[in-house]
Amino acid sequence: MKALLVGLGEAGSGWYRRLRSLNGDLELAVSDTDGSRGEQLQAEGVPFYTDAREAIEREAPDFVINVTPRHAHTSINHLAFDYKLPVLCEKPIAENYEKAQAIVKRAEDERIPFMIAENYRTFAPLRKLKRLIDEGAVGTLQSLECEFFRKRQRVTLEPNDELEEVIIHHFDLLRHLSGREVGKLYAVKRHVFHIVMDLQAGIQASFRCSLHSVGRETQWPGDWRIEGDQGSLTFKDGEIELTTPAGVQRWSDFSDVAVRTPVQEFMKALEEKRRGETDAKEYLKNQALAHYTRLSLKQGQQVDTSASWGYGPADIRNFLRAELKPSVSHGGQGLVKSARLFSNADFESPLKFLYYSVLPPGTSIGYHGHREDEEVYIILEGTGLMTMNGTETRVGPGDVIVNKPWWKHGLANDGSEPIKALVFEVDKA
């Protein structure tokens, strides 16, 4: 495969060296508006251009690696998309959340692979930490705490730029390790950033950060303490410690943990025609958290972040307008009319279906049984006889009837008006 690397600044130079080390796995061309390094690259057999559009047209790369400064991410990403080229982009996606949303939307609409080069989660100790959490080493997650303290020799970031340039890595690790999204966030900043978050499933999280610290520095991924209902995990100075009632275990050698670099993962994803692990649509949620942190700082209060989760619009289906189809139900009498409003493919939980059913007078749902699932009838209109495990019970509007696993049941309309009911079934979790 051939890649066009756009950008040869501080980050771009490092990318160039790493990409060259891939040897025969990747053919490379480079573009940068500063032509001062052109001679050196061409001497090394690497095509060099000062114009990215010319480089794309002449080199015909398979994908673009965008490591330009943040303010240039938007234009280079759109340029690559103009040529339908997949993009591996340095974080953040764009200089602000609104532009990041627009770029991701375009990639999604045009089905162009777009991944962000997030590298902290590729560190072997973090992979091990994630594996331990997923294997239930500490039981059900309850809280995550991260501290990140460094002393930058050259502080070149604008105020609050730590969010997109540094803290966004820790937002990604928080979401990656917990497997949950942040629902609420409160941030303050005086001498340090302090962010308190409520995650899905009742998990609490906190993050403290300073780039002007004196004393012991944390590693770049930060120091982590992860509490569950059966133990705790810590990551500090490159070592993982697991504490449970059974004792303490430690890991400092992670040579057995297989990892891919972001570019290797991106190339593999392209080859397998799947989304990359840090696909931009997913990574946008990290930049959203930077946006909401800034909003919380401005407003001085907690903010709701759930709009960034990426869930689609509400799926609303109207049973009064649904097309009813007649059928014999479980060998009952006459034809019962029904509409399947939702099936199991519509749910992420063990719900199996939701029906709207109409039983005309003289019809019935035949007496039958289920296995491990539970079925619920909600009577909206009409009256009839519900038989449950051989016992008849009169039911009417407002009644909710639960048929438990292995029970038998049936419903007969012995009245003069139709019975209208909602029926849903829940499988064993």
Summary of the structure (lengths in Angstrom):
residues: 429
radius of gyration: 28.7
end to end distance: 44.8
largest distance: 92.4
contacts: 1351
relative contact order: 0.10
helix: 30%
strand: 33%
